[in-house]
């Protein structure tokens, strides 16, 4: 979920509750707060706690609230995990430590230490394009032995590797790359951790339901209809930039403000976005 800001860049908790309610009303059964799409690199630890509490107040009785707590410092990640647990989060999203490129044994120790620090279920987030290092299949299989490491958000795109993990563990997979949602559901993912779902929750819920029902033709039709939206939000520029512009177009948020170094979408980008969202049938 995005983190809404006012025009001056200050945190807008009322808007966050509005977005959370909008998303749950349209079929999301969990929300990830304080992820990269939520601009976690630019929000303070205190603001992260405020966001968790605000979203829990708005939708915590209707949806799970998963708090992003990952950093590239194990001690800081543990501190964030404990703060999220104290705030009432239902689970944790823990991204691969980024930039410092730890070896696989370091990743294993990092994720295990974070999982040991609270009583909450953990979803590890494998995104080598941002982190600079992948979580290898063998590492995920080892991590699955921890009782609180229960899920993977996958933005790596390694179908064979994911299938190997699914065959050897009870980990729940969530697709973390919208262009691969159907492919990942087809090999056994249980859901999607989506950016595009900010404006496409209902078709993505229908896509998942179609896969569960074994209706491949319907799933393919929905997936292909979403191609312009995925391209518009995820390929024109940074995803948080475009999804905030999309939510503003949809009338969900008043301001598409982002914190530096991210910047708002240009007028030309908004024009492209408008056309693509109309093509996908997501706005009038």
C-alpha positions as CSV (number, residue, x, y, z in Angstrom):
1,X,0.0,0.0,0.0
2,X,1.1,3.5,-0.8
3,X,1.8,6.0,2.0
4,X,-0.2,9.2,1.3
5,X,1.3,12.6,2.0
6,X,-0.2,16.0,2.1
7,X,0.9,18.6,-0.4
8,X,3.7,19.7,1.9
9,X,5.1,16.2,2.2
10,X,3.8,15.5,5.7
11,X,2.2,12.2,6.6
12,X,-1.6,12.0,5.9
13,X,-3.0,9.3,8.2
14,X,-6.6,10.2,7.3
15,X,-5.8,9.5,3.6
16,X,-4.0,6.3,4.6
17,X,-7.2,5.1,6.3
18,X,-9.2,6.1,3.2
19,X,-6.9,4.1,0.9
20,X,-6.9,1.1,3.2
21,X,-10.7,1.1,3.3
22,X,-10.9,1.5,-0.4
23,X,-8.6,-1.5,-1.0
24,X,-10.3,-3.8,1.5
25,X,-13.8,-2.9,0.2
26,X,-12.6,-4.0,-3.3
27,X,-11.4,-7.5,-2.3
28,X,-8.0,-7.3,-0.7
29,X,-7.8,-9.5,2.4
30,X,-4.4,-8.2,3.5
31,X,-2.5,-4.9,3.2
32,X,1.3,-4.5,3.3
33,X,2.2,-1.2,5.0
34,X,5.6,0.4,4.9
35,X,7.0,-1.4,1.9
36,X,8.9,0.1,-0.9
37,X,5.7,1.2,-2.6
38,X,4.9,2.8,0.7
39,X,8.1,4.8,0.4
40,X,9.5,3.2,3.5
41,X,13.1,4.5,2.8
42,X,11.8,8.1,3.4
43,X,9.5,7.5,6.4
44,X,10.7,7.5,10.0
45,X,10.3,4.6,12.4
46,X,7.8,6.7,14.3
47,X,5.8,7.4,11.2
48,X,5.8,3.7,10.3
49,X,4.3,2.8,13.7
50,X,1.6,5.5,13.2
51,X,0.7,4.1,9.8
52,X,0.3,0.6,11.2
53,X,-1.9,1.8,14.0
54,X,-4.0,4.0,11.6
55,X,-4.6,1.2,9.1
56,X,-5.4,-1.3,11.9
57,X,-8.0,1.1,13.2
58,X,-9.5,1.4,9.8
59,X,-9.6,-2.2,8.5
60,X,-7.9,-4.4,11.1
61,X,-11.1,-6.3,11.9
62,X,-11.6,-7.1,8.1
63,X,-8.1,-7.6,6.8
64,X,-4.6,-8.7,7.9
65,X,-2.1,-5.8,8.2
66,X,1.4,-6.8,7.4
67,X,4.2,-4.4,8.3
68,X,7.3,-4.0,6.2
69,X,10.2,-3.9,8.6
70,X,13.2,-4.9,6.4
71,X,16.4,-2.9,6.3
72,X,20.0,-3.8,5.5
73,X,20.9,-3.7,9.2
74,X,19.8,-6.8,11.2
75,X,19.7,-5.0,14.5
76,X,17.5,-2.2,13.1
77,X,15.2,-4.7,11.4
78,X,14.7,-6.5,14.7
79,X,13.9,-3.1,16.4
80,X,11.4,-2.3,13.6
81,X,9.8,-5.8,13.9
82,X,9.3,-5.4,17.6
83,X,7.8,-1.9,17.1
84,X,5.4,-3.4,14.5
85,X,4.4,-6.2,16.8
86,X,3.8,-3.7,19.7
87,X,1.6,-1.6,17.3
88,X,-0.6,-4.6,16.6
89,X,0.6,-5.8,13.1
90,X,-0.6,-9.2,12.2
91,X,2.6,-10.2,10.3
92,X,5.9,-8.9,9.0
93,X,7.4,-8.4,5.5
94,X,11.2,-8.7,5.6
95,X,13.1,-7.7,2.5
96,X,16.5,-9.1,1.6
97,X,19.1,-6.8,3.0
98,X,20.0,-4.4,0.2
99,X,23.2,-2.8,-1.1
100,X,25.6,-4.6,1.3
101,X,25.1,-7.9,-0.6
102,X,25.5,-10.4,2.2
103,X,26.3,-14.1,1.3
104,X,23.6,-16.7,1.7
105,X,24.7,-17.7,5.2
106,X,24.4,-14.1,6.2
107,X,20.9,-13.9,4.7
108,X,19.9,-17.1,6.6
109,X,21.2,-15.6,9.9
110,X,19.4,-12.3,9.2
111,X,16.0,-13.7,8.4
112,X,16.3,-16.2,11.3
113,X,17.2,-13.5,13.8
114,X,14.3,-11.3,12.7
115,X,11.9,-14.3,12.9
116,X,13.2,-15.1,16.4
117,X,12.6,-11.6,17.6
118,X,8.8,-11.6,17.6
119,X,5.8,-14.0,17.7
120,X,4.6,-12.8,14.3
121,X,4.6,-14.8,11.0
122,X,7.2,-13.5,8.6
123,X,7.1,-13.2,4.8
124,X,10.5,-12.9,3.3
125,X,10.8,-10.7,0.2
126,X,13.1,-11.9,-2.6
127,X,13.8,-9.0,-5.0
128,X,17.3,-9.2,-6.3
129,X,16.8,-6.3,-8.7
130,X,16.6,-3.9,-5.8
131,X,18.5,-5.8,-3.1
132,X,21.5,-6.7,-5.3
133,X,21.4,-10.4,-4.1
134,X,18.9,-13.2,-4.5
135,X,17.7,-15.6,-1.9
136,X,18.7,-18.9,-3.4
137,X,16.2,-21.8,-3.4
138,X,18.4,-23.8,-1.0
139,X,18.3,-20.8,1.5
140,X,14.6,-20.6,1.3
141,X,14.2,-24.3,1.9
142,X,16.4,-24.0,5.0
143,X,14.5,-20.9,6.2
144,X,11.2,-22.8,5.9
145,X,12.2,-24.9,8.8
146,X,11.6,-21.9,11.1
147,X,8.0,-22.0,12.4
148,X,7.5,-18.2,11.9
149,X,8.9,-18.0,8.4
150,X,5.8,-18.9,6.5
151,X,5.7,-17.0,3.2
152,X,7.6,-15.6,0.3
153,X,6.9,-12.5,-1.7
154,X,8.7,-13.3,-5.0
155,X,9.9,-10.5,-7.4
156,X,12.7,-12.6,-8.8
157,X,10.8,-14.4,-11.5
158,X,12.6,-17.7,-11.3
159,X,9.8,-20.2,-12.1
160,X,12.0,-23.3,-11.8
161,X,13.5,-22.1,-8.5
162,X,10.1,-21.3,-7.0
163,X,8.7,-24.7,-8.1
164,X,11.6,-26.4,-6.3
165,X,10.9,-24.5,-3.1
166,X,7.2,-25.2,-3.4
167,X,8.0,-28.9,-3.8
168,X,10.2,-29.1,-0.8
169,X,8.5,-26.7,1.8
170,X,5.1,-25.5,3.0
171,X,5.9,-21.9,2.3
172,X,3.1,-19.8,0.9
173,X,4.1,-17.9,-2.3
174,X,2.8,-14.5,-3.3
175,X,3.7,-13.0,-6.6
176,X,5.5,-9.7,-6.2
177,X,5.7,-8.7,-9.9
178,X,2.3,-7.9,-11.5
179,X,3.4,-8.9,-15.0
180,X,3.8,-12.5,-13.6
181,X,0.6,-12.8,-11.5
182,X,-1.1,-15.5,-13.5
183,X,2.1,-17.4,-14.1
184,X,2.9,-17.5,-10.4
185,X,-0.7,-18.5,-9.5
186,X,-0.5,-21.3,-12.0
187,X,2.6,-22.9,-10.3
188,X,1.0,-22.7,-6.9
189,X,1.2,-19.1,-5.5
190,X,-1.7,-18.4,-3.1
191,X,-2.0,-14.7,-3.9
192,X,-0.4,-11.5,-5.2
193,X,1.3,-8.7,-3.3
194,X,0.4,-6.1,-6.0
195,X,1.1,-2.5,-6.8
196,X,-1.3,-2.4,-9.7
197,X,-4.1,-3.7,-7.5
198,X,-4.4,-0.2,-6.0
199,X,-6.6,0.5,-9.0
200,X,-7.3,-3.1,-10.1
201,X,-8.3,-4.9,-7.0
202,X,-11.5,-6.3,-8.3
203,X,-10.1,-7.8,-11.5
204,X,-7.2,-9.3,-9.6
205,X,-9.6,-10.8,-7.1
206,X,-11.5,-12.3,-10.1
207,X,-8.3,-13.5,-11.5
208,X,-7.4,-15.4,-8.3
209,X,-10.9,-16.8,-8.0
210,X,-10.8,-18.0,-11.6
211,X,-7.5,-19.8,-11.0
212,X,-8.9,-21.4,-7.8
213,X,-11.9,-22.6,-9.8
214,X,-9.8,-24.0,-12.6
215,X,-11.2,-21.6,-15.1
216,X,-8.0,-20.9,-17.1
217,X,-9.7,-19.2,-20.0
218,X,-11.2,-16.5,-17.7
219,X,-8.0,-16.1,-15.8
220,X,-6.1,-15.5,-19.1
221,X,-8.7,-13.0,-20.3
222,X,-8.4,-11.0,-17.1
223,X,-4.6,-11.2,-17.1
224,X,-4.4,-10.0,-20.7
225,X,-6.8,-7.1,-20.1
226,X,-4.5,-5.9,-17.3
227,X,-1.4,-5.6,-19.5
228,X,-1.8,-1.9,-20.3
229,X,-2.3,-1.1,-16.6
230,X,0.8,-3.1,-15.6
231,X,2.9,-1.4,-18.3
232,X,1.6,2.0,-17.4
233,X,2.3,1.7,-13.7
234,X,5.3,-0.5,-13.6
235,X,7.4,0.4,-16.7
236,X,6.9,4.1,-17.5
237,X,8.8,5.2,-14.4
238,X,9.1,4.2,-10.7
239,X,6.0,2.3,-9.6
240,X,5.1,4.4,-6.5
241,X,5.1,7.5,-8.7
242,X,2.6,6.1,-11.2
243,X,0.3,4.3,-8.8
244,X,-0.1,7.5,-6.8
245,X,-1.0,9.3,-10.0
246,X,-3.4,6.5,-10.8
247,X,-5.1,6.8,-7.4
248,X,-5.5,10.5,-7.9
249,X,-7.1,9.9,-11.3
250,X,-9.4,7.5,-9.6
251,X,-10.4,10.1,-7.0
252,X,-9.1,8.0,-4.1
253,X,-6.4,10.5,-3.0
254,X,-6.2,14.3,-3.3
255,X,-2.5,14.6,-3.5
256,X,0.0,12.5,-5.5
257,X,2.9,13.9,-3.4
258,X,6.0,11.8,-3.0
259,X,9.1,12.3,-0.8
260,X,12.4,13.1,-2.4
261,X,14.2,11.5,-4.2
262,X,11.0,10.4,-5.8
263,X,9.0,13.0,-7.8
264,X,5.5,13.3,-9.1
265,X,4.6,12.0,-12.5
266,X,4.9,14.5,-15.4
267,X,1.9,15.7,-17.3
268,X,2.9,13.5,-20.2
269,X,3.2,10.5,-18.0
270,X,-0.3,11.1,-16.5
271,X,-1.7,11.4,-20.1
272,X,-0.1,8.0,-21.0
273,X,-1.4,6.6,-17.7
274,X,-5.0,7.8,-18.3
275,X,-5.1,6.2,-21.8
276,X,-3.7,2.9,-20.5
277,X,-6.1,2.7,-17.5
278,X,-9.0,3.4,-19.8
279,X,-7.9,0.7,-22.2
280,X,-7.7,-1.7,-19.2
281,X,-11.2,-0.7,-18.2
282,X,-10.1,0.6,-14.8
283,X,-11.2,4.3,-15.1
284,X,-14.1,5.8,-17.1
